[in-house]
């Protein structure tokens, strides 16, 4: 029995062994192992492609098994490994097959084609297998070769694929070497490779004034802390949120690959980006589009597409109550589990949540120049749309000032990013596996060490501000980031006080 490796993506990447046996019996070709209709149809494509290469089918019963057999498989990219196992049954040793992953759909004339899902599968494969050797269709080779962690070989016809496994010298001609420009300029931090952004299409220097809000943005970016901006219309809430993306900590290779893989599931361009994801769904979006799902399959949603980056809800109170309350789990657990009858999958949701809201329905409650037209009951109803449990998961709450003609720009995105990189390096040197905003309870106890004064202030604030245990942890994580910005190894009283000033939600 010979076998080749392949893979499928249904509710996650599954590696499949394509096995072939040739038994005595009436000539026939059977494919078993919970194969979908697209794989069952490969019988006709494989037969036609092999006959086009003047291949004579043996007078035997051919059984193709897709192992593990209890797992559903789908995709026409199984054509090529099936055809190769039949064509090379007597020609190649089984161990020369075993190290290769093979993908490709066959044309009736023996041509090898790519499929819509193939690049997604290769991206997920690169996050699961180290230095995998992969044979793919030539039309996808250039893009596939840019994926780190894969050794890509490419062929365009079935006869080339057959010769590929018969001639070692011929095989090396089909190795594709292509490096994405993004991966040629890596930054080394604590022995690991990262890609940092150096272009600021949207710059904080465009925002006049708002010194406190920019300080909050810097803290949020350094630790990937959740943040809500509250202020009058036109004060710069959305501008601040959209510029946060450009100063976030650098990504490592795994984060870039996973982000591209998730984007490919959404049928988006598969381009690698130095920038972290930024998703901004409209408040009229459905719950399924934001959290994922569907009637039959567990499609990816906005919260998973934002993994590693920013999920921005503009006009926060206008989102449906059910959507806002459903945010609590992905914010707390950093993952979302979608369960359907035919599909169950878990997506990572380790994003920074950014919200923007007016202080009242008309937006003029905090204005010194305009009168608020809202009734007190309207204001209470407006703010009540955001529940206390959801607010408890927000690290930083910022009241933004009105814009004045005398306001000036005092800091640029490049200046802020330099501080973010400094704090990021400090966190990595401390041995953290996560940024400050995503620390677990055990990691908080290990890394968020307070001096006696800071601990005393925090203890007093618990009763005064009715902090929950989650609120205490959020305060400690923000204070840890502020201490890092200050270059302090331990959390001190000023760090706790500043963290509390952002933690406490001001009332109008």
NORZIGI-V971769 format. One record per helix or strand. SS is the DSSP state (helix for helix, strand for strand). FROM is the first residue (numbers start at 1). TO is the last residue. Records with the same first field share a line. If there is no record, write none. Layout:
SS = FROM-TO + FROM-TO
This chain:
strand = 2-9 + 13-23 + 28-32 + 35-35 + 61-67 + 73-73 + 100-102 + 105-106 + 111-113 + 132-137 + 150-155 + 157-157 + 175-175 + 187-189 + 192-195 + 227-230 + 251-252 + 278-279 + 293-293 + 299-299 + 310-313 + 335-339 + 344-348 + 352-357 + 396-399 + 450-450 + 491-491
helix = 37-40 + 42-52 + 76-87 + 94-97 + 118-128 + 138-145 + 158-164 + 168-172 + 181-184 + 204-206 + 211-223 + 237-247 + 253-265 + 287-291 + 302-305 + 316-318 + 321-333 + 376-384 + 388-391 + 413-429 + 436-438 + 441-447 + 452-464 + 469-485 + 493-503
